[in-house]
Amino acid sequence: MSADRFITFAYGSNMPTARIRERCLSVQSLGVAELRGYELRWHKKSKDGSGKCDIVQTDRPDASVFGVLYEIASNEKAGLDKAEGLGAGYDETEIEVFRGADRLRAKAYVATTTDPALTPYSWYRALVIAGAKEHRLPADYIASLEAVPANEDLDRERHAKNMALIGEVQQ
């Protein structure tokens, strides 16, 4: 990996290529990866009052989070950091993921402010599911995402904007 590019592990709403391309034009998918020893939680406290995705280390031996590895130009990192709320809801960490038998290092965002009572908005959950389907994550993992309870967003404009992006992903 050259200094002018970095690898990030997208496990939430950045999984859909259309979504992350809005934030980083140089993005290139490197494929599906598994983060072992972690659980996906929807408890990151968002400015809009809903829950967003987070990865949490656990002692459960069978726990893992699936996501997408993206390679991005380093000069676009500041924009991604801003969109993700780096320093204002998320911190960045370096993790080890598995892409098949290969171990790779990647950057990931982890929540700093959480509330276990939060649930995602339906459009946010739909973005995560759309990305999982686009990249063909395991069927049982997709089913677990679909089972997550979600609330309707009263901001219909925000809901419509995000659902339109999902339409682009599914075409």
C-alpha beads as a LAMMPS data file, in Angstrom:
LAMMPS data file: protein, C-alpha beads

171 atoms
170 bonds

1 atom types
1 bond types

-500.0 500.0 xlo xhi
-500.0 500.0 ylo yhi
-500.0 500.0 zlo zhi

Masses

1 110.0

Atoms # bond

1 1 1 0.000 0.000 0.000
2 1 1 1.438 3.347 -0.997
3 1 1 1.334 6.425 1.223
4 1 1 -1.101 8.109 -1.144
5 1 1 -3.839 5.503 -0.474
6 1 1 -5.358 3.813 2.574
7 1 1 -7.703 0.897 3.250
8 1 1 -10.878 1.286 5.274
9 1 1 -13.266 -1.390 6.549
10 1 1 -16.866 -0.309 5.884
11 1 1 -19.372 -2.231 7.996
12 1 1 -22.359 0.136 8.146
13 1 1 -23.880 2.704 5.817
14 1 1 -20.616 3.114 3.877
15 1 1 -20.882 -0.413 2.472
16 1 1 -22.934 0.611 -0.591
17 1 1 -20.530 1.736 -3.296
18 1 1 -22.835 4.630 -4.257
19 1 1 -22.804 5.954 -0.672
20 1 1 -19.034 5.881 -0.171
21 1 1 -18.451 7.216 -3.699
22 1 1 -20.443 10.325 -2.684
23 1 1 -17.744 10.878 -0.070
24 1 1 -14.636 9.584 -1.895
25 1 1 -14.492 9.617 -5.697
26 1 1 -11.323 7.502 -5.825
27 1 1 -12.828 4.575 -3.921
28 1 1 -12.069 1.057 -5.150
29 1 1 -13.574 -2.071 -3.629
30 1 1 -11.093 -4.713 -2.501
31 1 1 -13.856 -7.172 -1.605
32 1 1 -15.598 -8.593 1.428
33 1 1 -13.745 -8.967 4.717
34 1 1 -14.486 -10.443 8.136
35 1 1 -13.568 -8.804 11.438
36 1 1 -13.335 -11.657 13.937
37 1 1 -13.936 -11.220 17.652
38 1 1 -16.290 -8.260 17.168
39 1 1 -20.044 -7.686 17.167
40 1 1 -22.047 -5.186 15.150
41 1 1 -24.128 -2.911 17.338
42 1 1 -26.512 -0.128 16.332
43 1 1 -25.919 1.992 19.419
44 1 1 -23.755 4.883 18.180
45 1 1 -25.549 8.051 19.226
46 1 1 -26.228 10.146 16.141
47 1 1 -26.960 13.869 15.920
48 1 1 -30.373 12.945 14.487
49 1 1 -31.282 10.953 17.620
50 1 1 -31.076 7.509 16.020
51 1 1 -28.614 4.662 16.388
52 1 1 -25.828 4.089 13.884
53 1 1 -23.509 1.098 13.457
54 1 1 -20.493 0.400 15.621
55 1 1 -18.051 -2.481 16.024
56 1 1 -17.452 -3.740 19.550
57 1 1 -14.815 -6.250 20.614
58 1 1 -16.229 -9.284 22.406
59 1 1 -15.038 -12.514 24.040
60 1 1 -17.561 -14.576 22.067
61 1 1 -15.452 -16.981 19.978
62 1 1 -18.014 -17.127 17.139
63 1 1 -18.502 -13.358 16.856
64 1 1 -17.621 -11.568 13.653
65 1 1 -18.627 -8.549 11.613
66 1 1 -18.647 -8.640 7.834
67 1 1 -17.976 -5.606 5.720
68 1 1 -16.288 -4.242 2.627
69 1 1 -12.676 -3.203 2.226
70 1 1 -12.233 -0.018 0.245
71 1 1 -9.018 1.557 -0.960
72 1 1 -9.218 5.368 -1.033
73 1 1 -6.860 8.179 -1.996
74 1 1 -5.286 9.711 1.113
75 1 1 -6.189 13.220 -0.037
76 1 1 -9.888 12.272 0.353
77 1 1 -9.547 11.046 3.937
78 1 1 -10.404 14.402 5.520
79 1 1 -13.756 14.414 3.725
80 1 1 -14.532 10.875 4.838
81 1 1 -13.491 11.724 8.406
82 1 1 -15.854 14.707 8.387
83 1 1 -18.762 12.681 6.968
84 1 1 -18.168 9.990 9.600
85 1 1 -17.871 12.453 12.469
86 1 1 -14.268 11.673 13.401
87 1 1 -13.662 13.329 16.760
88 1 1 -17.388 14.009 17.183
89 1 1 -18.984 10.586 17.622
90 1 1 -16.413 8.280 16.057
91 1 1 -12.718 7.651 16.608
92 1 1 -10.478 5.819 14.206
93 1 1 -8.726 2.567 14.934
94 1 1 -6.541 0.106 13.065
95 1 1 -7.902 -3.431 12.843
96 1 1 -6.959 -6.766 11.325
97 1 1 -9.508 -8.325 8.990
98 1 1 -9.628 -11.506 6.945
99 1 1 -10.282 -11.502 3.221
100 1 1 -10.476 -15.204 2.601
101 1 1 -7.213 -16.604 4.003
102 1 1 -5.420 -13.245 3.781
103 1 1 -4.979 -11.025 6.848
104 1 1 -5.049 -7.318 6.121
105 1 1 -4.719 -4.149 8.213
106 1 1 -7.434 -1.536 7.736
107 1 1 -8.723 1.625 9.313
108 1 1 -12.188 1.575 10.884
109 1 1 -14.398 4.027 12.714
110 1 1 -15.544 3.133 16.242
111 1 1 -18.207 4.941 18.229
112 1 1 -17.272 7.152 21.167
113 1 1 -20.792 7.977 22.347
114 1 1 -23.230 5.096 22.622
115 1 1 -26.660 4.348 24.035
116 1 1 -27.892 0.723 24.009
117 1 1 -31.524 1.913 23.883
118 1 1 -31.095 3.479 20.418
119 1 1 -32.404 1.987 17.197
120 1 1 -31.608 3.001 13.630
121 1 1 -33.930 4.771 11.230
122 1 1 -35.391 2.488 8.575
123 1 1 -33.469 4.256 5.795
124 1 1 -30.170 3.760 7.637
125 1 1 -30.838 0.060 8.187
126 1 1 -31.841 -0.184 4.514
127 1 1 -28.507 1.387 3.460
128 1 1 -26.592 -1.185 5.506
129 1 1 -28.661 -4.047 4.069
130 1 1 -28.314 -2.717 0.508
131 1 1 -24.526 -2.634 0.888
132 1 1 -24.501 -6.136 2.333
133 1 1 -26.540 -7.435 -0.602
134 1 1 -24.522 -5.493 -3.204
135 1 1 -21.298 -7.094 -1.981
136 1 1 -22.877 -10.498 -1.370
137 1 1 -22.184 -10.828 2.326
138 1 1 -23.258 -14.202 3.804
139 1 1 -27.025 -14.779 3.658
140 1 1 -27.327 -15.450 7.403
141 1 1 -25.488 -12.205 8.126
142 1 1 -27.862 -10.279 5.847
143 1 1 -30.815 -11.936 7.615
144 1 1 -29.445 -10.736 10.969
145 1 1 -29.272 -7.162 9.594
146 1 1 -32.841 -7.409 8.325
147 1 1 -34.004 -8.517 11.797
148 1 1 -32.769 -5.308 13.475
149 1 1 -35.726 -3.172 14.661
150 1 1 -35.884 0.301 13.096
151 1 1 -37.882 3.498 13.490
152 1 1 -39.332 5.742 10.802
153 1 1 -37.542 9.064 10.361
154 1 1 -39.940 11.982 10.822
155 1 1 -37.664 14.041 8.558
156 1 1 -39.244 12.808 5.329
157 1 1 -36.785 14.742 3.156
158 1 1 -33.800 12.982 4.767
159 1 1 -35.640 9.662 4.482
160 1 1 -36.389 10.208 0.774
161 1 1 -32.823 11.326 -0.024
162 1 1 -31.313 8.211 1.535
163 1 1 -33.892 5.863 0.062
164 1 1 -33.154 7.333 -3.397
165 1 1 -29.508 6.387 -2.902
166 1 1 -30.587 2.855 -2.050
167 1 1 -32.533 2.786 -5.323
168 1 1 -29.262 3.546 -7.126
169 1 1 -27.574 0.654 -5.324
170 1 1 -30.277 -1.859 -6.204
171 1 1 -30.460 -1.065 -9.919

Bonds

1 1 1 2
2 1 2 3
3 1 3 4
4 1 4 5
5 1 5 6
6 1 6 7
7 1 7 8
8 1 8 9
9 1 9 10
10 1 10 11
11 1 11 12
12 1 12 13
13 1 13 14
14 1 14 15
15 1 15 16
16 1 16 17
17 1 17 18
18 1 18 19
19 1 19 20
20 1 20 21
21 1 21 22
22 1 22 23
23 1 23 24
24 1 24 25
25 1 25 26
26 1 26 27
27 1 27 28
28 1 28 29
29 1 29 30
30 1 30 31
31 1 31 32
32 1 32 33
33 1 33 34
34 1 34 35
35 1 35 36
36 1 36 37
37 1 37 38
38 1 38 39
39 1 39 40
40 1 40 41
41 1 41 42
42 1 42 43
43 1 43 44
44 1 44 45
45 1 45 46
46 1 46 47
47 1 47 48
48 1 48 49
49 1 49 50
50 1 50 51
51 1 51 52
52 1 52 53
53 1 53 54
54 1 54 55
55 1 55 56
56 1 56 57
57 1 57 58
58 1 58 59
59 1 59 60
60 1 60 61
61 1 61 62
62 1 62 63
63 1 63 64
64 1 64 65
65 1 65 66
66 1 66 67
67 1 67 68
68 1 68 69
69 1 69 70
70 1 70 71
71 1 71 72
72 1 72 73
73 1 73 74
74 1 74 75
75 1 75 76
76 1 76 77
77 1 77 78
78 1 78 79
79 1 79 80
80 1 80 81
81 1 81 82
82 1 82 83
83 1 83 84
84 1 84 85
85 1 85 86
86 1 86 87
87 1 87 88
88 1 88 89
89 1 89 90
90 1 90 91
91 1 91 92
92 1 92 93
93 1 93 94
94 1 94 95
95 1 95 96
96 1 96 97
97 1 97 98
98 1 98 99
99 1 99 100
100 1 100 101
101 1 101 102
102 1 102 103
103 1 103 104
104 1 104 105
105 1 105 106
106 1 106 107
107 1 107 108
108 1 108 109
109 1 109 110
110 1 110 111
111 1 111 112
112 1 112 113
113 1 113 114
114 1 114 115
115 1 115 116
116 1 116 117
117 1 117 118
118 1 118 119
119 1 119 120
120 1 120 121
121 1 121 122
122 1 122 123
123 1 123 124
124 1 124 125
125 1 125 126
126 1 126 127
127 1 127 128
128 1 128 129
129 1 129 130
130 1 130 131
131 1 131 132
132 1 132 133
133 1 133 134
134 1 134 135
135 1 135 136
136 1 136 137
137 1 137 138
138 1 138 139
139 1 139 140
140 1 140 141
141 1 141 142
142 1 142 143
143 1 143 144
144 1 144 145
145 1 145 146
146 1 146 147
147 1 147 148
148 1 148 149
149 1 149 150
150 1 150 151
151 1 151 152
152 1 152 153
153 1 153 154
154 1 154 155
155 1 155 156
156 1 156 157
157 1 157 158
158 1 158 159
159 1 159 160
160 1 160 161
161 1 161 162
162 1 162 163
163 1 163 164
164 1 164 165
165 1 165 166
166 1 166 167
167 1 167 168
168 1 168 169
169 1 169 170
170 1 170 171
